């Protein structure tokens, strides 16, 4: 069974190909997703990597968590499921009426 990993504290210079290359040297990578700003396209410094097996995912965490990449110690751990209702964002909803002056 595959396992999705969170990879954080990435240098902004890291590309999706770099992220995949970091893991695919030793493990079978099923997918990568480098999170980028929707307006500028610039990396937000984190992403997700899906590894083929639980054992390989554990080995990747052990080997890469804390590894230095371009001067930054990256964080690698098991990704947590997204909360119900999607991402964080700026809350919303609520019934309110705008005052007109």
C-alpha positions in Angstrom: 0.0 0.0 0.0 1.3 3.5 -0.9 2.0 6.2 1.7 1.9 10.0 1.2 4.6 12.0 2.8 4.8 15.7 3.7 8.0 17.4 2.8 8.5 20.8 4.4 11.1 23.6 4.9 12.1 23.2 1.3 14.2 26.0 -0.3 12.0 28.1 -2.6 14.4 27.2 -5.4 13.4 23.5 -5.4 11.3 22.4 -8.4 8.8 19.6 -8.7 11.5 17.6 -10.6 14.0 18.3 -7.8 11.5 17.0 -5.2 10.8 13.9 -7.2 14.6 13.3 -7.8 15.3 13.5 -4.1 13.1 10.5 -3.4 13.3 8.5 -6.7 17.0 7.9 -6.3 16.2 5.1 -3.8 12.4 4.6 -3.7 9.6 4.2 -6.1 7.7 7.5 -6.3 4.1 7.3 -7.5 3.4 11.1 -7.4 4.8 14.4 -6.3 3.0 17.7 -5.6 5.1 20.8 -4.9 2.7 23.4 -3.5 3.0 26.8 -5.3 1.4 30.2 -4.9 -1.5 30.4 -7.3 -0.6 33.9 -8.4 3.1 34.0 -8.6 3.7 30.3 -9.3 6.5 30.4 -6.7 7.0 27.4 -4.4 5.5 27.8 -0.9 8.4 25.6 0.5 6.5 22.4 1.0 5.0 19.5 -1.0 3.8 15.9 -0.9 5.4 12.7 -2.2 3.6 9.4 -2.6 5.9 6.4 -2.1 4.9 2.9 -3.3 5.2 1.0 0.0 4.9 1.7 3.7 8.4 0.2 4.3 10.0 2.5 1.7 8.1 5.5 3.1 9.4 4.7 6.6 13.0 4.4 5.2 12.6 7.7 3.4 11.4 9.5 6.5 14.3 8.0 8.5 16.9 9.0 5.9 15.7 12.4 4.7 14.1 14.0 7.7 16.6 16.7 8.8 18.7 16.3 5.6 20.2 19.5 4.4 19.0 20.7 1.0 20.5 24.0 -0.3 21.3 25.0 3.3 17.9 24.1 4.8 17.1 21.1 7.0 14.0 19.6 5.4 11.2 18.0 7.3 9.8 14.7 6.1 7.0 12.9 7.8 3.8 11.1 7.1 1.1 13.4 5.7 -2.0 13.9 7.7 -5.3 13.7 6.0 -6.9 16.9 5.1 -9.6 18.2 7.5 -13.2 17.9 6.5 -14.3 20.8 4.3 -10.9 21.3 2.5 -8.0 23.5 3.5 -7.7 26.2 6.1 -8.3 29.4 4.2 -10.2 32.3 5.6 -13.2 30.8 7.1 -16.3 32.2 5.7 -20.0 31.8 5.7 -21.8 33.5 8.5 -24.9 35.6 8.0 -24.0 39.2 8.3 -25.2 42.3 6.6 -22.8 45.1 5.6 -23.7 48.4 7.1 -24.3 51.2 4.6 -23.3 54.6 5.8 
